[in-house]
Amino acid sequence: MSLHPLSATPIRTAEYVLPSVPSGVGEARSLVRAKLTGWGLEPMIDDCLLIISELVTNAVRYGGAAYALRLEQREDRLYGEVFDPGDGEPRPCEVNVNALSGRGLQIVAAIADDWGVTAANGGKVVWFSVSHIA
């Protein structure tokens, strides 16, 4: 996990503000699928949907009334972030094999090339990057 997101200039960006309701996870997935398809990044969709599902679920559970989702297509990678106004810093945790939840950030860490948490005015940003698949 890194402390700072990428510094390269984005080629394309998309931003959404969504309510923190359980149906928002599905809406976020639909928006990401449509955007990545439009950008010609279909090979990245499945991995990015898993990452977004985990980050948005955390924002809905712990973050407050709404969250912001941002995607940036960069030269060699996709960068994404979820901002929420919740307190605390998310961290991967050790989970019992029989636990029904608690593996979200482990999934993000396993799929993303890099990820991290950055303090933001009024909350936090959990970000990730994934290399383009050739």
C-alpha positions as a Markdown table, in Angstrom:
| # | Residue | x | y | z |
|---|---|---|---|---|
| 1 | Met | 0.0 | 0.0 | 0.0 |
| 2 | Ser | 1.4 | 3.4 | -1.0 |
| 3 | Leu | 1.0 | 6.7 | 0.6 |
| 4 | His | 0.4 | 8.8 | -2.5 |
| 5 | Pro | -1.5 | 8.3 | -5.8 |
| 6 | Leu | 0.0 | 8.5 | -9.2 |
| 7 | Ser | 1.2 | 11.8 | -10.6 |
| 8 | Ala | 0.7 | 11.3 | -14.3 |
| 9 | Thr | -1.8 | 13.4 | -16.1 |
| 10 | Pro | -5.1 | 11.7 | -16.9 |
| 11 | Ile | -6.2 | 11.1 | -20.5 |
| 12 | Arg | -9.9 | 10.8 | -19.5 |
| 13 | Thr | -11.8 | 11.3 | -16.3 |
| 14 | Ala | -15.3 | 10.4 | -15.0 |
| 15 | Glu | -16.8 | 11.5 | -11.6 |
| 16 | Tyr | -20.0 | 10.5 | -9.9 |
| 17 | Val | -21.6 | 11.4 | -6.6 |
| 18 | Leu | -23.8 | 8.7 | -5.2 |
| 19 | Pro | -26.0 | 8.2 | -2.1 |
| 20 | Ser | -24.7 | 5.8 | 0.5 |
| 21 | Val | -27.4 | 3.2 | 0.1 |
| 22 | Pro | -27.0 | -0.5 | -0.6 |
| 23 | Ser | -28.3 | -0.1 | -4.1 |
| 24 | Gly | -25.5 | 2.4 | -4.7 |
| 25 | Val | -23.0 | -0.5 | -5.0 |
| 26 | Gly | -24.9 | -1.9 | -8.0 |
| 27 | Glu | -25.2 | 1.6 | -9.5 |
| 28 | Ala | -21.5 | 2.2 | -9.1 |
| 29 | Arg | -20.7 | -1.1 | -10.8 |
| 30 | Ser | -23.0 | -0.2 | -13.7 |
| 31 | Leu | -21.4 | 3.2 | -14.2 |
| 32 | Val | -17.9 | 1.8 | -14.1 |
| 33 | Arg | -18.8 | -1.0 | -16.6 |
| 34 | Ala | -20.3 | 1.5 | -19.0 |
| 35 | Lys | -17.4 | 4.0 | -18.7 |
| 36 | Leu | -14.7 | 1.3 | -19.1 |
| 37 | Thr | -16.5 | -0.1 | -22.1 |
| 38 | Gly | -16.7 | 3.4 | -23.6 |
| 39 | Trp | -13.0 | 3.9 | -23.1 |
| 40 | Gly | -12.2 | 0.6 | -24.7 |
| 41 | Leu | -10.9 | -1.0 | -21.5 |
| 42 | Glu | -13.0 | -4.1 | -21.5 |
| 43 | Pro | -10.2 | -6.4 | -20.4 |
| 44 | Met | -10.0 | -4.4 | -17.1 |
| 45 | Ile | -13.7 | -4.5 | -16.3 |
| 46 | Asp | -13.9 | -7.6 | -14.1 |
| 47 | Asp | -11.0 | -6.6 | -11.9 |
| 48 | Cys | -12.2 | -3.0 | -11.6 |
| 49 | Leu | -15.7 | -4.1 | -10.7 |
| 50 | Leu | -14.4 | -6.2 | -7.9 |
| 51 | Ile | -12.3 | -3.4 | -6.5 |
| 52 | Ile | -15.1 | -0.8 | -6.9 |
| 53 | Ser | -17.6 | -3.1 | -5.2 |
| 54 | Glu | -15.3 | -3.5 | -2.2 |
| 55 | Leu | -14.5 | 0.2 | -1.9 |
| 56 | Val | -18.1 | 1.4 | -2.4 |
| 57 | Thr | -19.4 | -1.2 | 0.1 |
| 58 | Asn | -17.0 | 0.3 | 2.7 |
| 59 | Ala | -18.1 | 3.8 | 1.8 |
| 60 | Val | -21.8 | 2.8 | 2.1 |
| 61 | Arg | -21.2 | 1.0 | 5.5 |
| 62 | Tyr | -18.9 | 3.5 | 7.2 |
| 63 | Gly | -18.7 | 6.7 | 5.2 |
| 64 | Gly | -21.8 | 8.9 | 5.6 |
| 65 | Ala | -24.7 | 10.0 | 3.5 |
| 66 | Ala | -22.9 | 10.1 | 0.1 |
| 67 | Tyr | -19.7 | 9.2 | -1.6 |
| 68 | Ala | -17.8 | 10.3 | -4.7 |
| 69 | Leu | -16.4 | 7.9 | -7.2 |
| 70 | Arg | -13.7 | 9.0 | -9.7 |
| 71 | Leu | -12.0 | 7.2 | -12.5 |
| 72 | Glu | -9.0 | 8.4 | -14.6 |
| 73 | Gln | -7.7 | 6.7 | -17.6 |
| 74 | Arg | -3.9 | 7.3 | -17.7 |
| 75 | Glu | -1.4 | 6.4 | -20.3 |
| 76 | Asp | -0.6 | 2.9 | -18.9 |
| 77 | Arg | -3.1 | 2.4 | -16.2 |
| 78 | Leu | -6.6 | 3.1 | -14.7 |
| 79 | Tyr | -6.7 | 5.1 | -11.5 |
| 80 | Gly | -9.8 | 5.1 | -9.3 |
| 81 | Glu | -10.8 | 6.6 | -6.0 |
| 82 | Val | -13.7 | 6.6 | -3.6 |
| 83 | Phe | -14.1 | 9.6 | -1.3 |
| 84 | Asp | -16.3 | 9.5 | 1.7 |
| 85 | Pro | -16.7 | 11.8 | 4.7 |
| 86 | Gly | -16.4 | 9.0 | 7.3 |
| 87 | Asp | -13.8 | 9.0 | 10.1 |
| 88 | Gly | -11.0 | 6.5 | 10.4 |
| 89 | Glu | -8.6 | 4.9 | 8.0 |
| 90 | Pro | -9.5 | 1.6 | 6.4 |
| 91 | Arg | -6.9 | -1.1 | 6.9 |
| 92 | Pro | -6.9 | -4.8 | 5.8 |
| 93 | Cys | -7.6 | -7.0 | 8.8 |
| 94 | Glu | -7.0 | -10.6 | 9.7 |
| 95 | Val | -10.2 | -12.6 | 9.1 |
| 96 | Asn | -11.3 | -15.9 | 10.4 |
| 97 | Val | -11.9 | -18.4 | 7.5 |
| 98 | Asn | -15.5 | -18.7 | 8.6 |
| 99 | Ala | -16.2 | -15.0 | 8.7 |
| 100 | Leu | -18.8 | -13.7 | 6.2 |
| 101 | Ser | -17.2 | -10.3 | 5.7 |
| 102 | Gly | -13.9 | -8.4 | 6.4 |
| 103 | Arg | -11.9 | -9.4 | 3.3 |
| 104 | Gly | -12.6 | -6.3 | 1.1 |
| 105 | Leu | -9.3 | -4.6 | 1.4 |
| 106 | Gln | -7.5 | -7.9 | 1.0 |
| 107 | Ile | -9.3 | -8.3 | -2.3 |
| 108 | Val | -8.3 | -4.8 | -3.4 |
| 109 | Ala | -4.7 | -5.4 | -2.4 |
| 110 | Ala | -4.6 | -8.7 | -4.3 |
| 111 | Ile | -6.1 | -7.3 | -7.6 |
| 112 | Ala | -4.8 | -3.7 | -7.7 |
| 113 | Asp | -1.2 | -2.9 | -8.7 |
| 114 | Asp | -1.3 | -0.3 | -6.0 |
| 115 | Trp | -3.7 | 1.2 | -3.6 |
| 116 | Gly | -3.8 | 3.5 | -0.6 |
| 117 | Val | -5.7 | 5.9 | 1.7 |
| 118 | Thr | -5.2 | 9.6 | 1.7 |
| 119 | Ala | -6.8 | 12.1 | 4.1 |
| 120 | Ala | -9.0 | 14.6 | 2.4 |
| 121 | Asn | -10.8 | 17.7 | 3.6 |
| 122 | Gly | -13.8 | 16.4 | 5.4 |
| 123 | Gly | -13.0 | 12.7 | 5.0 |
| 124 | Lys | -10.7 | 10.3 | 3.2 |
| 125 | Val | -10.0 | 9.0 | -0.3 |
| 126 | Val | -9.3 | 5.3 | -0.9 |
| 127 | Trp | -7.6 | 5.0 | -4.3 |
| 128 | Phe | -6.3 | 2.2 | -6.5 |
| 129 | Ser | -4.4 | 1.8 | -9.8 |
| 130 | Val | -4.5 | -1.1 | -12.3 |
| 131 | Ser | -2.3 | -1.5 | -15.3 |
| 132 | His | -3.9 | -1.7 | -18.7 |
| 133 | Ile | -4.0 | -5.2 | -20.1 |
| 134 | Ala | -2.5 | -5.4 | -23.6 |
